[in-house]
Amino acid sequence: MNAIASTLEPIVGNSNIYTWENLDPSWQERIKPAIAPDTLPKAIVYPSTPEQLAQVIGLAHSQHYHLLPCGNGSKLGWGDIGKDIDVVVSTKQLNQIIDHAVGDLTVTVEAGVKIADLQAILEKTGQFLALDPAYPQEATIGGIIATADSGSLRQRYGGVRDMLLGISFVRSDGNIAKAGGRVVKNVAGYDLMKLFTGSYGTLGIITQATFRLYPIPEASASMVLTGEMDGIASAVTTVLASALTPTALDLLSPKLVTELGIGQDMGLMVRFQSVADSVKEQCAQIQSIAEQLGLRNSFYNNEDDTSLWESLANSIRKSRQSSKIVCKIGVLPTAAAKTLNTLEKLGGLGVIHVRSGLGKVWFDSEAVSLDVIQTMRSYCQSEQGFLTVLEAPITLKQELDIWGYQGNGLEVMRGLKRKFDPENVLSPGRFVGGI
């Protein structure tokens, strides 16, 4: 065992620490996209309590180790390449549900809890957490917060930071801190929940999180519209300007529509979840909008509705497995259809899925060049949006700025990094601007 691993073993125990050579190959493959190929970590540790995690980080701070935090590793490929990573720290064993206040519609869980497991437990009480991130069977709560990863439900309920009421985290010096609380009406302290959301583990390592919950809706149904881009764009604009309250408003590229077997043109999936009468009435209004715009429309209810969205999730999962590059795009919702159509014309792309103005593009690295990615980015920026390269081969990440950040907040972010992590212990180089 190497020197770094030896210093950490007394904290977590022999069974919870691995050197790179004796690490499971599946974990090696998850870690590789997040680090430079010539700087393999010396140790991978799995603390089983917040106190162990705090001791690990405290030791790293005193010894000037660089840490790469993660949960189950499902999104380690997201973000830039970590610099000189010495130790990978996983919170996957911090997987306890601390408190579920059914009457208050809140839940407090440790960072390593998988969201699929949490939803199954909440379902027994008729409640759910209104987040549907990528890779739900693997994604942990800590990783979801760190990457600010939300899905179709964002249309109705908002993103990760809108669900988050409180957090506990370990600072870069090994001290445990808290922010927020366990009640919905909480105003104590600084709003560190929003600051930590999407910080990619650069400010601290989350140990616990408290979320607001919602009752599971009585009924669910979806309308699927397919047709030419102009008609789909008009439908999106009409829905957004109306009093309708869709749970999801998802745009699908023609390739994804074809894979789902629901048509051949661009698609729009509109889902409603509420009391039965409301769902029925709102679907009827969508049907009327589709007929006015000359769009084909199909109605999915009950089990058919569930199967439809499960099929979409399965198609996305297959796209991930066959793709080497994944990009995240963001534009104004009213420009989403036009953006999708423009990206389609670039050629060589895989499926494209846009939700509430945010979307992902999957394609094989052999089918697209660096120039195509830069062209995609330029277009998104011209539409007041962005393009971030989430997953890509190391060689491609080394050739471009994966974030493509054009805002004016970089110095503020660097200042926050210096305050929270002056020794640059946590996720060095992984965030915007090399933070």
C-alpha positions in Angstrom: 0.0 0.0 0.0 1.4 3.4 -1.0 2.1 6.2 1.5 -1.1 8.2 0.9 -3.3 5.1 1.3 -1.5 4.1 4.5 -2.2 7.5 6.1 -5.9 7.2 5.3 -6.4 3.5 6.3 -6.6 4.2 10.0 -9.6 6.5 9.4 -11.8 4.4 7.1 -10.4 0.9 7.7 -8.7 -1.6 5.4 -12.0 -2.7 3.7 -13.0 0.9 2.7 -9.8 1.9 1.0 -8.3 0.8 -2.3 -5.3 1.6 -4.4 -5.7 2.1 -8.1 -4.3 -1.4 -8.8 -6.8 -3.3 -6.6 -9.8 -1.1 -7.5 -12.7 -2.8 -9.3 -12.4 -2.2 -13.1 -15.9 -0.7 -13.4 -14.9 2.0 -10.9 -11.6 2.6 -12.8 -13.7 3.3 -15.9 -15.9 5.7 -14.1 -12.9 7.6 -12.7 -10.7 7.8 -15.8 -12.8 10.5 -17.7 -12.4 12.8 -14.7 -8.6 12.8 -14.4 -5.5 13.2 -16.6 -4.3 9.8 -17.9 -0.8 10.3 -16.4 -2.0 11.2 -12.9 -3.8 8.2 -11.5 -5.1 8.6 -7.9 -3.1 6.9 -5.2 -6.2 5.9 -3.2 -10.0 5.6 -3.4 -11.8 5.8 -0.1 -15.4 5.1 1.0 -16.1 6.8 4.4 -19.1 5.3 6.1 -19.9 8.2 8.4 -19.8 12.0 8.1 -17.1 12.0 10.9 -14.9 9.7 8.8 -15.4 11.9 5.8 -14.4 15.0 7.8 -11.3 13.2 9.1 -10.3 12.3 5.5 -10.7 15.8 4.3 -9.0 17.3 7.3 -6.0 15.0 6.7 -6.0 15.9 3.0 -6.0 19.6 3.9 -3.0 19.2 6.2 -1.1 17.1 3.8 -2.0 19.1 0.7 -3.7 16.2 -1.1 -6.0 16.9 -4.0 -9.4 15.2 -3.6 -12.0 14.2 -6.3 -15.4 13.9 -4.6 -18.1 11.6 -6.0 -21.1 9.6 -5.0 -21.7 6.5 -7.1 -19.6 7.8 -10.0 -22.3 7.9 -12.6 -21.5 11.5 -13.6 -17.8 11.6 -12.9 -17.3 12.0 -16.6 -19.1 15.4 -16.4 -16.9 18.4 -15.8 -13.4 19.2 -16.8 -10.3 17.1 -16.1 -9.2 17.1 -12.5 -5.6 18.3 -11.9 -3.1 16.1 -9.9 -5.8 14.1 -8.1 -4.4 12.1 -5.2 -7.5 10.6 -3.6 -11.0 9.8 -4.9 -13.6 10.2 -2.1 -16.9 8.4 -2.6 -20.0 9.1 -0.4 -21.8 6.1 -1.6 -21.8 4.5 1.9 -23.4 7.5 3.4 -26.8 6.1 2.4 -29.2 6.5 5.3 -32.5 8.3 5.4 -32.3 10.5 8.4 -35.8 11.8 8.7 -39.1 11.7 6.7 -41.6 14.2 8.0 -44.6 13.0 6.2 -46.9 15.7 7.5 -44.5 18.5 6.7 -43.7 17.1 3.2 -39.9 17.1 3.8 -37.2 14.4 3.8 -33.6 14.5 5.1 -31.2 12.0 3.5 -27.4 11.3 3.4 -25.6 12.2 0.2 -25.0 8.6 -0.9 -28.7 7.6 -1.1 -29.7 6.7 -4.7 -32.7 8.7 -5.9 -34.4 5.6 -7.3 -34.3 4.0 -3.8 -35.5 7.2 -2.2 -38.5 7.5 -4.6 -39.5 3.9 -3.9 -39.6 4.6 -0.2 -41.5 7.9 -0.6 -44.0 6.3 -2.9 -45.3 4.2 0.0 -46.5 7.4 1.7 -48.0 8.8 -1.5 -45.2 11.4 -1.9 -42.2 12.0 -4.2 -39.2 14.2 -4.8 -39.8 16.2 -7.9 -36.5 15.5 -9.6 -35.9 13.1 -12.5 -32.1 13.3 -13.2 -30.0 11.4 -15.7 -29.2 7.8 -14.7 -31.7 7.6 -11.8 -30.9 4.0 -10.9 -27.3 5.0 -10.2 -27.4 8.7 -9.4 -26.9 9.7 -5.7 -28.4 12.7 -4.0 -25.0 14.3 -3.5 -24.1 13.9 -7.2 -27.4 15.3 -8.3 -26.9 18.4 -6.2 -23.3 18.8 -7.2 -24.2 18.7 -11.0 -27.5 20.5 -10.6 -29.0 17.7 -12.7 -32.8 17.9 -13.2 -35.0 16.5 -15.9 -38.4 16.9 -17.4 -40.1 17.7 -14.1 -38.2 21.0 -14.0 -41.0 22.4 -16.2 -43.5 22.2 -13.4 -41.5 22.1 -10.2 -38.2 23.9 -10.9 -34.7 22.6 -10.6 -32.6 21.0 -7.8 -32.0 24.2 -5.9 -35.8 24.8 -5.8 -36.3 21.5 -4.0 -33.4 22.0 -1.5 -34.2 23.3 2.0 -31.0 22.5 3.8 -27.6 20.8 3.6 -24.8 19.6 5.8 -21.3 19.5 4.3 -17.7 19.1 5.1 -15.5 22.1 4.4 -12.1 21.8 2.8 -10.4 22.0 6.2 -12.4 19.0 7.5 -14.9 20.9 9.6 -18.6 20.0 9.3 -21.0 22.9 8.6 -24.8 23.3 8.0 -27.0 25.7 6.1 -30.8 26.0 5.8 -33.0 23.7 7.9 -35.6 21.0 7.8 -38.7 23.1 7.3 -40.1 24.7 4.2 -40.4 28.2 5.7 -36.7 28.6 6.7 -34.8 31.9 6.5 -31.8 31.2 8.8 -28.3 31.9 7.5 -26.9 32.3 4.0 -28.4 30.4 1.1 -25.5 28.0 0.6 -27.9 25.5 -0.9 -28.1 27.5 -4.1 -24.3 28.1 -4.0 -23.5 24.4 -3.7 -26.0 23.3 -6.4 -24.0 22.8 -9.5 -20.6 23.5 -7.9 -19.2 20.1 -8.9 -17.7 19.4 -5.5 -15.4 22.4 -5.6 -16.7 24.2 -2.4 -17.3 21.3 0.0 -18.5 17.7 0.1 -22.2 17.3 1.0 -23.1 14.8 3.7 -26.8 15.4 4.1 -29.6 17.2 2.3 -33.2 18.1 3.1 -35.8 18.4 0.4 -39.4 19.6 0.0 -41.7 16.8 -1.3 -45.0 16.7 -3.2 -48.0 14.4 -3.1 -48.1 11.9 -6.0 -50.7 13.3 -8.5 -54.0 11.5 -8.8 -53.9 11.2 -12.6 -51.3 11.4 -15.4 -51.7 11.6 -19.1 -49.6 12.9 -22.1 -50.2 14.3 -25.5 -47.6 13.7 -28.2 -47.5 16.1 -31.1 -45.4 15.5 -34.2 -44.8 17.6 -37.3 -42.7 20.3 -38.9 -40.5 22.6 -36.9 -42.6 25.7 -37.3 -45.7 24.0 -36.1 -43.9 22.5 -33.1 -42.3 25.8 -32.2 -45.8 27.5 -32.4 -47.2 24.8 -30.1 -44.4 25.4 -27.5 -45.0 29.2 -27.6 -48.8 28.7 -27.3 -48.5 26.4 -24.3 -46.0 28.6 -22.5 -48.2 31.7 -23.0 -51.3 29.8 -21.8 -52.7 29.0 -18.3 -51.9 25.3 -18.9 -49.6 23.7 -16.2 -47.7 20.8 -17.9 -45.5 18.7 -15.7 -43.2 18.2 -18.7 -42.8 19.9 -22.1 -40.2 17.9 -24.0 -38.9 18.4 -27.5 -37.6 15.3 -29.3 -35.4 15.2 -32.4 -36.8 13.2 -35.4 -34.3 10.4 -34.7 -35.5 10.0 -31.1 -39.2 10.2 -32.3 -38.5 7.4 -34.7 -36.8 5.3 -32.1 -39.8 5.7 -29.8 -42.1 4.6 -32.7 -44.4 7.7 -32.3 -43.7 9.3 -35.7 -40.9 10.6 -38.0 -40.9 14.3 -37.6 -39.9 16.6 -34.7 -41.9 15.7 -31.6 -43.3 17.5 -28.6 -44.4 15.5 -25.5 -46.7 17.4 -23.1 -47.5 15.7 -19.8 -50.1 16.7 -17.3 -50.3 15.3 -13.7 -53.0 16.5 -11.4 -56.6 15.6 -10.5 -58.3 13.5 -13.2 -60.7 16.3 -14.5 -57.9 18.8 -14.8 -55.7 16.3 -16.7 -58.5 15.5 -19.1 -59.4 19.1 -19.8 -55.8 20.2 -20.3 -55.1 17.3 -22.7 -58.2 18.3 -24.7 -56.8 21.9 -25.0 -53.5 20.5 -26.3 -55.4 18.5 -28.9 -57.2 21.6 -30.0 -53.9 23.5 -30.3 -52.4 20.6 -32.4 -55.4 20.5 -34.7 -55.2 24.3 -35.3 -51.5 24.1 -36.1 -51.9 21.0 -38.4 -49.9 18.7 -36.1 -50.5 15.0 -35.6 -51.4 14.2 -32.0 -51.7 11.1 -29.9 -53.1 10.7 -26.4 -51.5 8.5 -23.8 -53.2 7.7 -20.5 -52.6 5.6 -17.3 -50.4 2.6 -18.1 -49.8 3.8 -21.7 -48.5 7.2 -20.3 -46.1 5.4 -17.9 -44.9 3.2 -20.7 -44.3 6.1 -23.0 -42.0 7.9 -20.5 -40.3 4.7 -19.6 -39.5 4.2 -23.3 -38.1 7.7 -23.5 -35.8 6.9 -20.5 -34.7 3.6 -22.1 -33.9 5.4 -25.4 -31.8 8.0 -23.5 -30.0 5.2 -21.7 -29.2 3.4 -24.9 -27.9 6.7 -26.4 -25.6 7.1 -23.4 -24.2 3.6 -23.8 -23.5 4.0 -27.6 -22.2 7.6 -27.5 -18.8 9.0 -26.6 -19.8 12.6 -26.4 -22.7 14.2 -24.6 -23.3 17.9 -24.7 -25.8 20.0 -22.6 -27.5 22.8 -24.4 -29.6 25.6 -22.9 -31.6 28.2 -24.8 -34.8 30.2 -24.2 -37.7 27.7 -24.2 -39.3 29.7 -27.1 -36.1 29.1 -29.2 -35.8 25.4 -28.3 -37.5 24.0 -31.5 -35.5 26.3 -33.8 -32.3 25.3 -32.0 -33.1 21.6 -32.2 -33.8 21.9 -35.9 -30.6 23.9 -36.6 -28.4 21.3 -34.7 -30.1 18.5 -36.7 -29.0 20.1 -39.9 -25.3 20.0 -38.8 -25.4 16.3 -39.5 -23.6 13.5 -37.8 -25.5 14.0 -34.5 -27.4 11.4 -32.6 -30.6 11.9 -30.7 -31.4 15.3 -29.2 -33.7 15.8 -26.2 -34.7 19.3 -24.9 -36.6 19.9 -21.7 -37.8 23.3 -20.6 -35.1 24.9 -22.8 -32.4 22.6 -21.5 -31.4 19.6 -23.4 -28.7 17.0 -24.3 -27.2 15.9 -27.5 -25.6 12.5 -27.8 -23.3 11.5 -30.6 -20.3 9.3 -31.4 -16.9 11.1 -31.4 -16.1 9.6 -34.8 -19.1 11.3 -36.3 -18.4 14.9 -35.2 -15.4 17.2 -35.2 -14.3 19.9 -32.9 -15.5 22.4 -35.5 -19.0 21.0 -35.3 -19.1 21.4 -31.5 -17.8 25.0 -31.7 -20.4 25.7 -34.4 -23.1 24.3 -32.1 -21.9 26.4 -29.2 -21.8 29.6 -31.3 -25.4 29.1 -32.4 -26.6 28.4 -28.9 -24.8 31.5 -27.7 -26.4 33.6 -30.5 -29.8 32.4 -29.0 -28.8 33.7 -25.5 -27.9 30.2 -24.5 -25.0 27.9 -23.9 -23.4 24.6 -24.8 -21.4 22.6 -22.3 -19.5 19.4 -23.2 -20.5 17.0 -20.4 -18.9 13.8 -21.5 -16.1 13.4 -24.1 -12.8 11.6 -24.6 -9.9 13.1 -22.6 -8.2 14.1 -25.9 -11.2 16.2 -26.9 -11.5 17.8 -23.5 -7.8 18.8 -23.7 -8.5 20.6 -27.0 -11.4 22.9 -25.9 -13.0 24.8 -23.1 -15.7 22.3 -22.2 -17.8 25.0 -20.3 -17.7 27.8 -22.8 -18.8 30.2 -20.1 -19.5 33.7 -21.4 -20.9 35.3 -18.3 -19.4 38.0 -16.1 -19.4 36.0 -12.8 -16.0 34.2 -13.2 -14.1 36.4 -10.7 -16.9 36.1 -8.2 -16.7 32.3 -8.6 -13.0 32.4 -8.1 -13.4 34.5 -5.0 -15.8 32.0 -3.6 -13.4 29.2 -4.3 -10.6 31.0 -2.4 -12.9 31.6 0.6 -14.3 28.0 0.7 -11.2 26.1 -0.4 -8.0 28.3 -0.2 -5.7 25.3 -0.5 -7.5 24.1 -3.6 -8.1 20.7 -2.0 -11.4 19.9 -3.7 -11.9 19.0 -7.3 -9.1 21.2 -8.6 -9.5 22.2 -12.3 -12.9 20.6 -12.7 -15.1 23.7 -12.8 -15.5 26.8 -14.9 -12.4 28.7 -15.7 -10.1 26.0 -14.2 -11.6 26.4 -10.7 
